[in-house]
């Protein structure tokens, strides 16, 4: 599903379904205004000490997320931050009726759980990209901000021409037409065995992660492989895997990725600058995509009409 492009003055609901962050909420609202959107944020979006791990209690975070999903006057739901907590809200969301009004969900990291819910259950198109608080808490490349705005307002297609083939099958000249879905590797693995389990059949999968050692990346990829997640996938794209060192100081995430890629009879490619690194280019999910394989692989995703 693709949506009509946004217009200046569209309402964005700012939610915190996961963790909090010590930034000025007014500054976060100003970031949203900088995208020519009208921000709407609950006064109690963050309550210090209300929960051990998350921005507020499960009950309040659920109610605010539910309001954002079902209200008819907003077009965008933009997550305040990732971290932890979104998975705790999904069982209640699954008990609710399907929403009538489609929204553009934006976020990444822990928000991967909501991407899975929105793309698979609601049929929404979503946007894997920076959470709003990051624009305040860290420097963001101006070109990345421009790219986000272009995606939101439908000014161009999203084209990634910096892909690199990671196995032999990805070097064979071929075009794959499908949709990109996915997100954080750990969250996708967490979905296994749940009522919202990640389904990658006939899709292009995007994976990224942070603060994991090589063996952990290897274990998660092995788990997903043994669970059959990649059996009917059309391709796998690896974004940034921000690796933690082993006890001896070595970095083994690349080796884990290489072993995974060579074990699959499915094209596996890398695409840097997506995920938890210095850059996090926006990636539309569940929109028409064309992955061109071969010596110069390219991923092109249609934006909003």
C-alpha positions in Angstrom: 0.0 0.0 0.0 1.3 3.5 -0.9 -0.3 6.6 0.4 -0.9 10.0 -1.0 1.9 12.4 -0.2 1.7 14.5 2.8 0.7 18.2 2.7 2.1 21.1 4.7 0.2 21.3 8.0 -0.7 17.6 8.3 -0.9 16.4 11.9 1.7 14.1 13.4 1.0 12.2 16.6 4.2 11.9 18.6 4.2 8.7 20.8 6.7 7.0 23.2 5.8 3.3 23.1 9.3 2.4 24.1 12.0 4.1 26.2 12.4 7.8 27.2 15.2 10.2 26.7 16.3 13.3 28.5 15.6 15.9 25.8 13.3 19.0 25.7 9.9 18.0 24.4 9.4 21.5 23.0 12.6 20.9 20.9 11.1 17.6 19.7 7.9 19.5 18.7 10.0 22.1 16.8 11.7 19.3 14.9 8.3 18.1 13.7 7.4 21.6 12.7 10.6 21.8 10.8 9.1 19.0 8.6 6.1 21.3 8.0 3.9 19.1 10.2 1.7 20.0 13.2 2.9 18.1 16.2 0.5 16.6 18.8 2.0 15.2 21.9 0.4 14.2 25.2 1.4 16.1 28.3 2.3 12.8 30.1 4.1 11.1 27.3 7.0 10.6 29.6 6.8 9.9 33.4 10.1 9.5 35.1 10.1 6.4 37.3 6.7 5.2 36.2 8.3 2.1 34.6 11.7 0.4 35.0 12.5 0.4 31.3 10.1 2.5 29.4 8.8 6.0 29.1 5.6 5.4 31.0 3.4 2.5 32.3 2.2 -0.1 29.9 -1.4 1.2 30.3 -0.6 4.8 29.4 1.7 4.0 26.5 -0.9 1.6 25.1 -3.7 4.2 25.4 -1.6 6.9 23.7 -0.6 4.5 20.9 -4.2 3.4 20.5 -5.4 7.0 20.2 -2.7 7.8 17.6 -3.7 4.7 15.5 -7.5 5.3 15.6 -7.8 9.1 15.4 -8.9 10.3 12.0 -7.3 13.7 11.8 -3.6 12.7 11.8 -1.6 11.2 9.0 1.7 10.4 10.7 2.7 8.5 13.9 6.3 9.4 14.8 8.0 7.5 17.6 9.8 9.6 20.2 12.5 6.9 20.8 13.3 3.2 20.5 14.9 1.3 23.3 12.5 -1.1 24.9 8.8 -1.6 25.6 6.9 -1.7 22.3 6.5 -5.5 22.4 4.6 -5.3 25.6 1.8 -3.4 23.9 1.2 -5.7 21.0 -1.1 -8.3 22.6 -3.6 -5.6 23.5 -3.4 -4.1 20.0 -4.1 -7.4 18.5 -7.4 -7.5 20.4 -8.6 -4.3 18.8 -10.4 -3.9 15.5 -8.5 -3.0 12.3 -8.1 0.8 12.0 -10.0 2.6 9.3 -7.6 5.4 8.7 -4.1 4.5 7.5 -1.1 6.2 9.0 2.6 6.5 8.3 4.5 5.0 11.3 8.0 6.3 11.6 10.8 4.8 13.8 13.3 2.0 14.0 15.1 -0.2 16.6 12.5 -1.3 19.2 9.8 0.2 16.9 10.5 -2.8 14.6 7.8 -4.6 16.6 5.2 -2.0 15.5 6.5 -2.0 11.9 5.7 -5.8 11.9 2.2 -5.2 13.4 1.4 -2.3 11.0 2.6 -3.9 7.8 1.3 -7.4 8.5 -1.9 -6.9 10.3 -3.0 -3.4 9.2 -1.5 -3.6 5.7 0.1 -0.1 6.2 3.2 1.2 4.6 5.6 2.5 7.2 8.9 4.3 7.3 12.1 2.9 8.9 13.9 6.0 10.0 15.1 8.2 12.8 13.0 8.7 15.9 12.1 12.3 16.7 14.2 12.6 19.8 17.4 11.7 17.9 17.1 14.9 15.8 17.5 16.7 19.1 20.0 14.4 21.0 22.5 14.0 18.2 23.8 15.7 15.0 21.9 14.6 11.9 23.3 14.9 8.4 21.4 17.6 6.6 21.1 15.4 3.5 19.4 12.8 5.6 16.9 15.3 6.8 16.2 16.3 3.3 15.8 12.7 2.3 13.3 12.1 5.0 11.2 15.1 4.0 11.3 14.1 0.3 10.0 10.6 1.3 7.2 12.1 3.5 6.1 14.6 0.9 6.4 12.3 -2.1 9.0 14.4 -3.9 11.1 11.5 -5.2 11.7 7.8 -5.2 14.1 6.3 -2.7 17.2 4.9 -4.5 20.0 3.0 -2.9 23.0 2.5 -5.2 25.6 1.7 -2.6 24.7 -2.0 -2.2 27.3 -4.7 -2.2 26.7 -8.4 -3.0 27.6 -10.8 -0.2 27.0 -14.1 -1.9 27.3 -15.6 -5.4 23.6 -15.7 -6.1 23.4 -11.9 -5.6 25.9 -11.4 -8.5 23.5 -13.0 -11.0 21.8 -10.4 -13.2 18.1 -10.4 -12.1 15.3 -8.1 -11.1 13.3 -8.7 -7.9 10.0 -6.9 -7.5 8.4 -7.0 -4.1 8.3 -4.9 -0.9 11.0 -4.3 1.8 10.1 -5.2 5.3 12.1 -5.9 8.5 14.2 -3.8 10.8 16.1 -4.7 13.9 17.4 -8.2 13.9 16.9 -8.8 17.7 13.3 -7.6 17.5 12.6 -9.8 14.5 14.1 -12.8 16.4 12.0 -11.8 19.4 8.8 -12.1 17.3 9.3 -15.9 16.7 6.6 -18.0 18.3 4.3 -15.0 19.1 1.0 -14.0 17.6 2.7 -11.3 15.6 5.6 -13.4 14.2 7.5 -11.9 11.4 6.5 -13.2 8.0 9.0 -12.6 5.2 7.5 -14.8 2.5 8.1 -13.3 -1.0 9.5 -10.1 0.6 12.9 -8.3 0.6 14.1 -8.4 4.2 16.1 -5.5 5.8 18.2 -6.3 8.9 20.2 -4.1 11.2 21.4 -4.2 14.8 23.6 -2.6 17.4 25.6 -3.5 20.5 25.9 -7.1 19.7 28.9 -9.4 19.6 29.7 -11.6 16.6 28.4 -14.8 18.3 25.1 -13.1 19.1 24.6 -12.0 15.5 25.5 -15.5 14.4 23.1 -17.1 16.9 20.1 -14.8 15.9 20.7 -15.4 12.2 21.0 -19.2 12.8 17.8 -19.1 14.9 15.8 -17.3 12.2 17.2 -19.6 9.5 16.2 -22.8 11.5 12.8 -21.3 12.1 12.3 -21.0 8.3 12.0 -17.2 8.2 14.3 -17.0 5.1 12.9 -20.0 3.2 10.5 -18.0 1.0 12.2 -14.6 1.2 13.3 -13.1 -2.1 16.4 -11.3 -0.8 18.1 -10.1 2.4 19.7 -6.7 2.8 22.0 -6.1 5.7 22.1 -2.6 7.0 24.6 -1.4 9.6 25.5 -4.0 12.2 27.2 -1.9 14.9 29.4 -4.6 16.4 30.7 -4.9 20.0 34.2 -6.4 20.4 34.9 -9.9 21.7 36.8 -10.2 24.9 40.1 -10.3 23.0 39.2 -7.1 21.2 38.4 -8.6 17.8 35.3 -7.8 15.8 33.5 -10.9 14.5 30.1 -9.5 13.2 31.4 -9.4 9.6 32.4 -13.0 9.8 28.9 -13.9 11.2 27.2 -12.1 8.3 29.5 -13.7 5.7 28.8 -17.2 7.0 25.1 -16.4 7.0 25.2 -15.1 3.4 27.1 -18.0 2.1 24.7 -20.5 3.8 21.6 -19.1 1.9 20.4 -19.9 -1.6 18.9 -16.4 -1.5 20.6 -13.1 -2.6 22.2 -11.4 0.4 23.5 -7.8 0.0 24.8 -5.1 2.3 23.5 -1.5 2.3 25.4 0.8 4.8 24.0 3.9 6.4 20.8 2.2 7.5 20.3 1.6 11.3 22.1 2.7 14.4 25.2 4.3 12.9 26.0 7.9 12.2 23.6 7.9 9.3 20.1 6.3 9.1 18.6 6.9 5.7 14.8 6.5 5.6 13.6 3.2 4.1 9.9 2.9 3.1 8.4 -0.5 4.1 5.7 -2.3 2.4 5.9 -0.2 -0.7 6.6 -1.3 -4.3 10.4 -2.0 -4.6 12.7 -3.1 -7.3 16.0 -4.8 -6.4 18.3 -5.1 -9.3 21.1 -7.7 -8.8 24.4 -8.1 -10.6 27.7 -6.2 -10.6 26.0 -2.9 -9.7 23.1 -3.7 -7.5 20.4 -1.1 -6.8 17.3 -0.9 -4.7 14.6 1.5 -5.8 11.4 2.1 -3.6 8.4 4.0 -4.7 7.4 6.8 -2.3 3.9 8.1 -1.7 1.8 9.0 -4.7 
